[in-house]
Amino acid sequence: MAATTHSQPRTDPWTAPVARGPLRGDVSLPGSKSLTNRELVLAALADGPSTIRLPLHSRDSALMIAGLRALGVGIDEVVPAPGEQPNPYGPDLRITPAPMHGDVRVDCGLAGTVMRFLPPLAALAVGPVTIDGDPYARKRPMHAIIQALVDLGVAVTDDGDGAMPFSFTGTGSVRGGALSIDASASSQFVSGLLLSAPRFDEGLHLTHVGERLPSLPHIDMTVAALRARGVRVDEPAVGEWVVHPGPIAARDVTIEPDLSNAAPFAVAALVAGGSVRIRTWPAETTQVGADLETLLPLWGATVVRDGEDLVVDGGVGIRGGASLPGLELDLSRGGELAPALVALAALAAGPTEVTGIGHLRGHETDRLAALADDLNRSGGAVRELDDGLRIEPAPLHGGDWAAYDDHRMATAGAIVGLVVDGVAVDDIGTTAKTLPQFPELWAALVDSASAPTSAPDGE
């Protein structure tokens, strides 16, 4: 099945730069999209103003901010104090909760966190609300959230297809209580309900009833963020959460760098050789991107933390190995890493089978079909499975690489282009969804292969 294309303003084709030698990369990344949008929701529902430091500024976060502002939440950019070092990726944010009103249309774009997190919050507003997004977003699964709202007593009007657009009229409160959902298509259904649950009259006793639950670390991230704001969350069993009603504490938070956005840069050390340091990698985190520390050594990489030879002054360092073996890999914990790792696997010496990622068919595009199409069009040998992809070794060649309006498809093309001349990504601008600075950061990484400065690993 071919991946679906969809219309959106596009940039000119971008020819991926080729690394002409081993990398000596040193990369600093902006904040996590997943954490930024969770903290924006919690700050909007808190019992006082909060400041979010080092937030991500991207299309996804801008859509979340716009949706919250439309509902009446105050969100202001913080001007740095004299002598204070500003965030190079954009200003900090001050969020001031306010009574929320309807009579709004929320534009979700292609952002899963916006389309799954804002409807339960918007149901607490007073007045009519319409939830909609980009044309392809109307194909993304939304039935679990729509049905959840109905089961919680919200009168939803839709076309009966379990997708956007849909509307409801908020009354200022949501009953809450016991609720069962099937979140097999996305863990965001669970997170979206948990985030607003403290403000429901009865809290929420949520039970997942589907066969599988992908991306559990993202739900762990949501639970941790709630608890950090004083919310009591119980987990009596796997797939079951009890959020007690009560206030959400105002809190100033600092957002960690986005470790999922780190994946292409980390993988680059294995593809082109050499080493890459990712600065300010947190010592402890709920981000699924941290799994790269255990996944990349399976392909022969050396990964070290602060204080060791690659990273004598902070971060995590990745050094490529001598060869790339084929693997059998279950990525059910962190499917968002799959595009980068599949691109890596396409350059490996042996066959690789990546499973546990069937839910990626419902992301910004059908990522399984898109990856297979792009790689096979580039000379690869990729076969779709029910729950993943099988990648056989094959020599790749340059040519058109379709991004399908999907930031992770665009970065997968950049990874292949490190060692394959002429890979032309049709819309590198789609990386603005979560990392607007990607083209510049990637160019600097590739330039590091011939840079005369000393390597970050001290070689």
Rosetta blueprint (number, residue, H / E / L):
1 M L
2 A L
3 A L
4 T L
5 T L
6 H L
7 S L
8 Q L
9 P L
10 R L
11 T L
12 D L
13 P L
14 W E
15 T E
16 A L
17 P L
18 V L
19 A L
20 R L
21 G L
22 P L
23 L E
24 R E
25 G E
26 D E
27 V E
28 S L
29 L L
30 P L
31 G E
32 S L
33 K H
34 S H
35 L H
36 T H
37 N H
38 R H
39 E H
40 L H
41 V H
42 L H
43 A H
44 A H
45 L H
46 A L
47 D L
48 G L
49 P L
50 S E
51 T E
52 I E
53 R E
54 L L
55 P L
56 L L
57 H L
58 S L
59 R H
60 D H
61 S H
62 A H
63 L H
64 M H
65 I H
66 A H
67 G H
68 L H
69 R H
70 A H
71 L L
72 G L
73 V L
74 G E
75 I E
76 D E
77 E E
78 V E
79 V L
80 P L
81 A L
82 P L
83 G L
84 E L
85 Q L
86 P L
87 N L
88 P L
89 Y L
90 G L
91 P L
92 D E
93 L E
94 R E
95 I E
96 T E
97 P L
98 A L
99 P L
100 M L
101 H E
102 G L
103 D L
104 V E
105 R E
106 V E
107 D E
108 C L
109 G L
110 L L
111 A L
112 G H
113 T H
114 V H
115 M H
116 R H
117 F H
118 L H
119 P H
120 P H
121 L H
122 A H
123 A L
124 L L
125 A L
126 V E
127 G E
128 P E
129 V E
130 T E
131 I E
132 D E
133 G L
134 D L
135 P L
136 Y H
137 A H
138 R H
139 K H
140 R L
141 P L
142 M L
143 H H
144 A H
145 I H
146 I H
147 Q H
148 A H
149 L H
150 V H
151 D H
152 L L
153 G L
154 V L
155 A L
156 V E
157 T E
158 D L
159 D L
160 G L
161 D L
162 G L
163 A L
164 M L
165 P L
166 F E
167 S E
168 F E
169 T E
170 G E
171 T E
172 G L
173 S L
174 V L
175 R L
176 G L
177 G E
178 A E
179 L E
180 S E
181 I E
182 D L
183 A L
184 S L
185 A L
186 S L
187 S L
188 Q H
189 F H
190 V H
191 S H
192 G H
193 L H
194 L H
195 L H
196 S H
197 A H
198 P H
199 R H
200 F L
201 D L
202 E L
203 G L
204 L E
205 H E
206 L E
207 T E
208 H E
209 V L
210 G L
211 E L
212 R L
213 L L
214 P L
215 S L
216 L H
217 P H
218 H H
219 I H
220 D H
221 M H
222 T H
223 V H
224 A H
225 A H
226 L H
227 R H
228 A H
229 R L
230 G L
231 V L
232 R L
233 V E
234 D E
235 E E
236 P E
237 A E
238 V L
239 G L
240 E E
241 W E
242 V E
243 V E
244 H L
245 P L
246 G L
247 P L
248 I L
249 A L
250 A L
251 R L
252 D L
253 V E
254 T E
255 I L
256 E L
257 P E
258 D L
259 L L
260 S L
261 N L
262 A L
263 A H
264 P H
265 F H
266 A H
267 V H
268 A H
269 A H
270 L H
271 V H
272 A H
273 G L
274 G E
275 S E
276 V E
277 R E
278 I E
279 R L
280 T L
281 W L
282 P L
283 A L
284 E L
285 T L
286 T L
287 Q L
288 V H
289 G H
290 A H
291 D H
292 L H
293 E H
294 T H
295 L H
296 L H
297 P H
298 L H
299 W H
300 G L
301 A L
302 T E
303 V E
304 V E
305 R E
306 D L
307 G L
308 E L
309 D L
310 L L
311 V L
312 V L
313 D L
314 G L
315 G L
316 V E
317 G E
318 I E
319 R E
320 G L
321 G L
322 A L
323 S L
324 L L
325 P L
326 G L
327 L L
328 E E
329 L E
330 D E
331 L L
332 S L
333 R L
334 G L
335 G H
336 E H
337 L H
338 A H
339 P H
340 A H
341 L H
342 V H
343 A H
344 L H
345 A H
346 A L
347 L L
348 A L
349 A L
350 G L
351 P L
352 T E
353 E E
354 V E
355 T E
356 G L
357 I L
358 G H
359 H H
360 L H
361 R H
362 G H
363 H L
364 E L
365 T L
366 D L
367 R H
368 L H
369 A H
370 A H
371 L H
372 A H
373 D H
374 D H
375 L H
376 N H
377 R H
378 S L
379 G L
380 G L
381 A E
382 V E
383 R E
384 E E
385 L E
386 D L
387 D L
388 G E
389 L E
390 R E
391 I E
392 E E
393 P L
394 A L
395 P L
396 L L
397 H L
398 G L
399 G E
400 D E
401 W E
402 A L
403 A L
404 Y L
405 D L
406 D L
407 H H
408 R H
409 M H
410 A H
411 T H
412 A H
413 G H
414 A H
415 I H
416 V H
417 G H
418 L L
419 V L
420 V L
421 D L
422 G L
423 V E
424 A E
425 V E
426 D L
427 D L
428 I H
429 G H
430 T H
431 T H
432 A H
433 K H
434 T L
435 L L
436 P L
437 Q L
438 F H
439 P H
440 E H
441 L H
442 W H
443 A H
444 A H
445 L H
446 V H
447 D H
448 S L
449 A L
450 S L
451 A L
452 P L
453 T L
454 S L
455 A L
456 P L
457 D L
458 G L
459 E L
